[in-house]
Amino acid sequence: MNFQQQLHSELRKEVNEKRCFHTCLSRIEESIMNKDFKEAKLTACDLLNSIRELEKIEVKRKNRKDLNRMVQGLTSLGVRAQLISRGGK
């Protein structure tokens, strides 16, 4: 998987997690209105999992941005540097 494919895959995952988050919110509201508190609690766990995944995506994005900034800084100092991405992670 090349770098562009990896970015596209991460973006797709982010969109899916955001959709999941909003779906879970709606399901929690509906479950509470129907007094199905067990379902509301189970769905709240799914919601938290989506938040964790979105947090991981944001950390990856920040790390990639920091690495790119470091490579640009080294290059501006005359040091040959290149960012290489591992496939699959």
C-alpha positions as CSV (number, residue, x, y, z in Angstrom):
1,M,0.0,0.0,0.0
2,N,1.5,3.3,-1.0
3,F,1.3,6.5,0.9
4,Q,-1.7,7.9,-0.9
5,Q,-3.6,4.7,-0.5
6,Q,-2.8,4.7,3.2
7,L,-4.1,8.2,3.6
8,H,-7.3,7.4,1.7
9,S,-7.8,4.3,3.9
10,E,-7.3,6.3,7.1
11,L,-9.8,9.0,5.9
12,R,-12.3,6.3,5.0
13,K,-11.9,4.8,8.5
14,E,-12.3,8.2,10.1
15,V,-15.6,8.8,8.2
16,N,-16.9,5.4,9.2
17,E,-16.0,5.9,12.8
18,K,-17.8,9.3,12.8
19,R,-20.9,7.7,11.3
20,C,-20.7,5.0,13.9
21,F,-20.5,7.7,16.6
22,H,-23.6,9.5,15.4
23,T,-25.5,6.3,14.9
24,C,-24.6,5.2,18.5
25,L,-25.8,8.6,19.8
26,S,-29.2,8.1,18.1
27,R,-29.5,4.5,19.4
28,I,-28.7,5.6,22.9
29,E,-31.3,8.3,22.8
30,E,-33.9,5.9,21.4
31,S,-33.0,3.2,23.9
32,I,-33.4,5.7,26.8
33,M,-36.7,6.9,25.5
34,N,-37.9,3.3,25.3
35,K,-36.5,2.7,28.8
36,D,-34.2,0.0,27.5
37,F,-31.3,1.0,29.7
38,K,-29.3,-2.2,29.1
39,E,-29.2,-1.5,25.4
40,A,-28.3,2.1,26.0
41,K,-25.3,1.0,28.2
42,L,-24.1,-1.5,25.5
43,T,-24.4,1.1,22.8
44,A,-22.5,3.6,25.0
45,C,-19.6,1.1,25.0
46,D,-19.7,1.1,21.2
47,L,-19.7,4.9,21.3
48,L,-16.6,5.0,23.5
49,N,-14.9,2.6,21.2
50,S,-15.6,4.9,18.3
51,I,-14.2,7.8,20.3
52,R,-11.0,5.8,21.0
53,E,-10.6,5.0,17.3
54,L,-11.0,8.6,16.4
55,E,-8.4,9.6,19.0
56,K,-6.0,7.0,17.5
57,I,-6.5,8.5,14.0
58,E,-5.9,12.0,15.3
59,V,-2.6,10.9,17.1
60,K,-1.4,9.2,13.9
61,R,-2.2,12.4,11.9
62,K,-0.3,14.6,14.4
63,N,2.7,12.2,14.4
64,R,2.8,12.2,10.6
65,K,2.6,16.1,10.6
66,D,5.4,16.3,13.1
67,L,7.6,13.9,11.1
68,N,6.9,15.8,7.9
69,R,7.9,19.1,9.7
70,M,11.1,17.4,11.0
71,V,12.0,16.2,7.5
72,Q,11.4,19.6,6.0
73,G,13.6,21.2,8.8
74,L,16.4,18.8,8.1
75,T,16.2,19.4,4.4
76,S,16.3,23.1,4.9
77,L,19.5,22.6,6.8
78,G,21.0,20.7,3.9
79,V,20.6,17.3,5.4
80,R,19.2,14.8,3.0
81,A,16.1,13.3,4.6
82,Q,13.1,11.4,3.3
83,L,10.0,10.0,5.1
84,I,9.4,6.4,4.4
85,S,6.1,4.8,5.4
86,R,5.8,1.2,6.4
87,G,3.0,-0.7,4.7
88,G,0.3,-2.3,6.7
89,K,0.4,-0.1,9.8
